[in-house]
Amino acid sequence: MIPPATAMANTGAAALIGDQIVSALGPAGPVAVLAGLSIASATVTQLISNTSSALVMMPIGLATAGELGVSPLPTMLGVAMGASASFLAPFANGVSPMVYGPGGYRFGDFWKLAIVVIARALVTLVVIPLYWKF
């Protein structure tokens, strides 16, 4: 996934998506943009691996920080935390498929972790701005 991430940065696709995020959430402030990036990363990571998700979302986070004129560090941390939230689908990380069949799990069992993902997102949105200023 490194080539698609590089292509997104080089072709301007990341800047375009970053512009869209900023235009949608920018008026609400950088914390809202951080929440949007984190949610987007968490959504993408349900479909592909968390490493690939972070690589794809990283140029978008950088472009978004540049568009807002803020430090990219908080946006990168938001992308990383969102990309590591791969608990809501059995195919989102490498361990879940190994226990899916033998453990007798169903697809809906993974959604029970949604409360953990939501709590983790809320902590992320509080802690990142406290320690890493925009």
N, C-alpha and C positions, 0 to 999 in steps of 0.2 A: 504494500500500500504506500510505500515511499514515493514511487513515481506519480501516482494520482495526486498525492498531497503536494508534490513539487509542481505538477502541472497546474493545480488549482492556484498556487501562488504565482506562477509565471504567466498564466494566461489572463489573470485578472478575475477569475471566477470567485476566488476567496474574497476579493475586494467587493465584488458585486453582492455576494451573499452578506458580507459584513455591512455594506450600505443598507441592505434591506432590514437587517436586524437593528441597526442604529435608527433608521427612519421609523420602525415600528415601536421600539422600546426606548430609544434615546431620550425622548422628552421626559420619561419617568426617572431618568438618572442612571448612573453607571451600575448600581446594584441591580436594577431591573434588566439591564443588558447582560450582566453576569448571570442572572437567573435564566435568561433566554438561552445563552450559550451553554449553560450547564444542562438545561432541559433538552436542547438539541443534541448535545453529546450523549446524554443518557438514552435518548431515543435511537440514535444511530447505533449505539453499542448493543442494542437488543437484536440487531440484524447482522452485525459483523463483530469481529473480536474487538476487545477493548483497546488493544494496541493499534489496530487499524483505525478504529474510531478516533482515537486521539490524534493520529497522524493526519487524518482527513480534516478534522475540526481545528487543528492547530493553526493553519494559515487563515482560517476564518476568524479565529480569536485574535490573531495578530492584526488582521485588517480592521476588525471591529475596534480594537484599542486605538489603532492609528486614526480611524475615522472620528472617534470620540476625543482624541488628543489626551489620552490617559496612559498610565503605565501598563504595559502588556502583561506584567507579572500576575496581577489578580485575574485577568481574563484567561491566562494559561492555566492557572490553578483551577479555575472553574471548569475549563474544558477537561482537565485531567480528572477532577472529581466526578464530573458527569460521565466521562468515558469509563470510569471504573465501576459504574453502577450496573453491571451486567448480571442482574439477578432475576429479572422478570420473565425470562424466556429460557427454556431448557437448552437451546442451542446458542445462547449468547456467550457462554464461556466454555472452556475445554473440560471442566470437571463435571458439569451438570449432565451431559449425555452419558457419562460413565455410570452414574448412579440412577439415571432416569428409569431404565428398565428393571434392573435388579432391586431397586428400592420401591418399586410399585408406584412411582409418582405419576401424576397426571399433569397436563399442561397448566391447569388452574391452580395447582399446588404452589407454583412459583409466584403467582400473583399475591400470595399471602405475605410475601416479603415486601410488598409495596409500602407498608407502613415504615419499614426500615429505610427504604430508599427515600421516602418523603422526609423522615426525620433527619437523615443524613444530608439531604439537600438543604434543609433549613439551617442546620448547623454550619454547613459550608457557606451559606449566604450571610451568616452572622460573623463567622470567624475570619474569613478571607478579608473583608474590608477593615476589620479591627487590626490585623497584623500586617497586611500588605496594602498600603494606601494606593488609591487610584491616582 
